[in-house]
Amino acid sequence: MYQFEVHPLFGEGWEIAGYQIPFTNSAAWMAATLIALGIFMWGGMKRDLVPGRWQMAVEGFTGFITDMIDTNIGKEGRKFVPYVFALFMFILFANLLGLLPTAIFGVHAFTVTSHITITGVLAVVSFLLVLIVGFFKHGLHFFSLFVPHGTPKVMVPLIFLIELFSFMFRPISLGLRLFVAMTAGHILLKVLAGFVINGTAGGIATLAIVSVPSFVLMIGISMLEILVAGIQAYVFALLTSLYLNDAINLH
């Protein structure tokens, strides 16, 4: 489980109000994610009449998120495109950077989205945004979200509690889904890597029976993990847009 350990990189760090605030490997990889994302956006934000591949890639991502917001929320949701886009791109880049084989250079890649503290904060921020938008737009009428239209009056208290509990569970499921998906994939790759390495010490027969199939399976799972990295970023952004739709349109 070494790949998931958070440890300081430059000593104990700074002391603020009696607490040690170190610069950890997690912070370093989040900074690397922001730098990589910044370079990607900077290189593709040209306004050439005939866009190049880089510009087309950036425009493709922005158009993808804009279309998703228009479909799930409507034109009123356009103001949330920057937030959902930043959320999607940060998760996508963090997931992909965590898959880089940097260990061959002596630097272990760290997947920040494999920590519930990171995914939980992202989920809570999205949830708070939904609450702010909902109460700002509808006031106390926002509570009508928890009573579906046509509910019999006798069932209102029970349905209200069920819907409220389901609503309050959203940030937990949102953060937990991304955390579990990324953690499970990396653990599986680590286990298979152990089979490959340990199998080489058991002779030719063990190498052929254990190491080679495990290595082939690692290649397939690595390709699948790239797909999962994109899917999880999309799911997080999609659910965020759906929750915003509930707050705006009270569906």
VOGU-3710 file (C-alpha; in Angstrom, 3 decimals, decimal comma):
1> myqfevhplf> 0,000/0,000/0,000  3,052/2,258/-0,272  1,611/3,966/-3,333  -1,192/5,455/-1,213  0,967/6,767/1,642  1,076/10,520/2,176  4,449/11,736/3,430  6,278/15,096/3,589  8,829/15,880/0,910  10,844/18,675/2,485
11> gegweiagyq> 11,088/18,068/6,195  8,333/18,946/8,622  7,206/21,995/6,661  5,764/25,129/8,219  4,264/25,597/11,653  0,996/27,536/11,620  -0,961/28,088/14,842  0,885/25,218/16,487  0,237/22,776/13,633  2,820/21,361/11,260
21> ipftnsaawm> 1,858/21,987/7,641  4,228/19,921/5,474  4,412/19,923/1,694  3,471/16,328/0,937  3,657/14,113/-2,116  -0,104/14,513/-2,413  0,259/18,299/-2,595  3,088/17,920/-5,111  0,983/15,796/-7,447  -1,965/18,151/-7,124
31> aatlialgif> 0,385/20,973/-8,083  1,656/18,879/-11,005  -1,957/18,306/-12,059  -2,662/22,035/-12,054  0,540/22,771/-13,974  -0,204/20,115/-16,600  -3,772/21,357/-16,908  -2,572/24,958/-17,172  -0,136/24,073/-19,944  -2,838/22,141/-21,785
41> mwggmkrdlv> -5,284/25,038/-21,608  -2,679/27,702/-22,411  -1,456/25,830/-25,466  -4,961/25,310/-26,814  -6,571/28,689/-26,169  -5,529/30,156/-29,488  -8,153/31,649/-31,733  -6,859/30,547/-35,098  -9,456/30,515/-37,866  -8,237/27,035/-38,786
51> pgrwqmaveg> -7,572/25,417/-35,402  -4,705/23,031/-34,884  -4,968/19,729/-33,055  -4,176/21,250/-29,662  -6,776/23,980/-30,055  -9,296/21,424/-31,296  -8,662/19,275/-28,218  -9,344/22,153/-25,824  -12,383/23,274/-27,785  -13,600/19,688/-27,840
61> ftgfitdmid> -13,475/19,430/-24,047  -15,144/22,810/-23,516  -17,825/21,986/-26,064  -18,371/18,589/-24,453  -18,988/20,096/-21,001  -21,128/22,911/-22,432  -23,323/20,412/-24,275  -23,657/18,337/-21,101  -24,762/21,392/-19,110  -27,219/22,464/-21,831
71> tnigkegrkf> -28,709/18,972/-21,948  -29,052/18,464/-18,211  -29,799/21,994/-16,983  -30,610/24,208/-19,942  -29,343/27,622/-20,962  -29,647/28,819/-17,364  -26,863/26,428/-16,435  -24,297/28,129/-18,681  -22,996/30,137/-15,711  -21,843/26,869/-14,116
81> vpyvfalfmf> -19,856/25,665/-17,122  -16,516/27,023/-15,784  -16,941/25,184/-12,475  -18,032/21,858/-13,967  -15,338/22,121/-16,640  -12,614/22,787/-14,030  -13,926/19,899/-11,926  -13,944/17,491/-14,866  -10,504/18,467/-16,149  -8,844/18,382/-12,716
91> ilfanllgll> -10,164/14,889/-11,978  -9,276/13,660/-15,471  -5,703/14,959/-15,336  -5,206/13,747/-11,749  -6,411/10,269/-12,728  -4,171/10,104/-15,786  -1,057/11,445/-14,056  -1,461/8,761/-11,410  -1,098/6,130/-14,139  2,234/7,390/-15,451
101> ptaifgvhaf> 5,086/4,854/-15,065  7,325/7,380/-13,331  8,706/4,722/-10,978  11,262/3,777/-13,635  12,824/7,182/-12,928  12,702/6,666/-9,163  9,563/8,790/-8,616  6,418/6,978/-7,574  3,286/8,368/-9,195  0,623/9,408/-6,709
111> tvtshititg> -3,065/9,354/-7,600  -4,637/12,089/-5,509  -8,139/10,889/-6,381  -7,399/7,587/-4,612  -7,751/9,432/-1,293  -11,204/10,015/0,158  -9,993/13,306/1,647  -9,522/14,718/-1,857  -12,627/13,267/-3,494  -14,642/14,091/-0,386
121> vlavvsfllv> -13,663/17,763/-0,521  -14,574/17,940/-4,216  -17,937/16,323/-3,465  -18,665/18,603/-0,501  -17,823/21,728/-2,526  -20,216/20,604/-5,272  -22,898/19,799/-2,685  -22,523/23,198/-1,013  -22,821/24,874/-4,400  -26,084/23,011/-4,981
131> livgffkhgl> -27,423/24,154/-1,600  -26,385/27,778/-2,180  -27,953/27,844/-5,642  -31,118/26,110/-4,442  -31,794/28,377/-1,457  -30,696/31,532/-3,282  -33,050/30,853/-6,193  -36,045/29,331/-4,387  -35,697/30,179/-0,708  -37,571/27,792/1,591
141> hffslfvphg> -39,485/26,526/-1,442  -36,318/24,539/-2,150  -37,609/21,968/0,353  -40,328/21,057/-2,150  -37,586/19,108/-3,919  -38,046/16,441/-1,256  -41,778/16,026/-1,916  -42,388/14,711/-5,457  -45,400/16,130/-7,257  -48,540/14,079/-6,687
151> tpkvmvplif> -47,439/12,529/-3,397  -50,500/11,701/-1,213  -50,671/13,976/1,830  -50,580/11,054/4,235  -47,272/9,939/2,701  -45,632/13,392/2,687  -43,755/13,070/6,044  -42,309/9,655/5,149  -41,431/10,593/1,564  -39,894/13,858/2,766
161> lielfsfmfr> -37,566/12,029/5,178  -36,597/9,429/2,563  -35,861/12,077/-0,081  -33,992/14,240/2,432  -31,823/11,296/3,515  -31,151/10,433/-0,127  -30,224/14,054/-0,838  -27,860/14,289/2,151  -26,153/11,058/1,063  -25,231/12,537/-2,334
171> pislglrlfv> -21,832/14,006/-1,370  -20,861/10,710/0,300  -21,709/8,605/-2,737  -20,173/11,177/-5,091  -16,812/11,197/-3,319  -16,833/7,497/-2,464  -17,476/6,375/-6,051  -14,384/8,100/-7,439  -12,209/7,080/-4,486  -13,151/3,395/-4,681
181> amtaghillk> -12,788/3,166/-8,458  -9,293/4,637/-8,512  -8,055/2,819/-5,405  -9,294/-0,589/-6,544  -7,668/-0,283/-9,959  -4,270/0,657/-8,537  -4,378/-2,126/-5,939  -5,138/-4,671/-8,653  -2,217/-3,445/-10,774  0,074/-3,613/-7,738
191> vlagfvingt> -0,979/-7,192/-6,971  -0,379/-8,270/-10,555  2,993/-6,522/-10,557  3,880/-8,557/-7,467  2,977/-11,741/-9,327  5,182/-10,716/-12,236  8,206/-9,901/-10,070  7,916/-12,821/-7,652  7,170/-15,277/-10,440  10,524/-14,573/-12,069
201> aggiatlaiv> 12,276/-15,970/-8,980  10,503/-19,308/-9,176  12,043/-20,707/-12,299  11,033/-20,949/-15,938  7,812/-22,856/-15,223  6,573/-20,266/-12,729  7,639/-17,490/-15,087  5,552/-18,982/-17,900  2,541/-19,870/-15,774  2,394/-16,856/-13,430
211> svpsfvlmig> 4,534/-13,928/-14,577  3,746/-13,842/-18,295  -0,064/-14,099/-17,946  0,019/-11,536/-15,134  2,046/-9,144/-17,278  -0,363/-9,519/-20,195  -3,268/-8,940/-17,835  -1,534/-5,835/-16,483  -1,380/-4,376/-19,986  -5,092/-4,947/-20,484
221> ismleilvag> -6,020/-3,532/-17,076  -3,769/-0,510/-17,627  -5,680/0,252/-20,817  -8,922/-0,230/-18,911  -7,693/2,124/-16,180  -7,158/4,861/-18,772  -10,785/4,397/-19,788  -11,901/4,378/-16,144  -9,964/7,614/-15,526  -12,065/9,364/-18,154
231> iqayvfallt> -15,332/7,702/-17,172  -14,976/8,623/-13,502  -14,231/12,255/-14,345  -17,286/12,279/-16,619  -19,542/10,648/-14,006  -18,454/13,153/-11,339  -19,136/16,098/-13,643  -22,404/14,582/-14,895  -23,789/13,980/-11,402  -22,753/17,486/-10,378
241> slylndainl> -24,696/18,929/-13,317  -27,724/16,757/-12,460  -27,652/17,929/-8,853  -27,423/21,535/-10,034  -30,405/20,876/-12,282  -32,406/19,781/-9,235  -31,449/22,986/-7,423  -32,285/25,233/-10,372  -35,387/23,551/-11,790  -36,608/21,617/-8,701
251> h> -37,206/18,407/-10,646
//
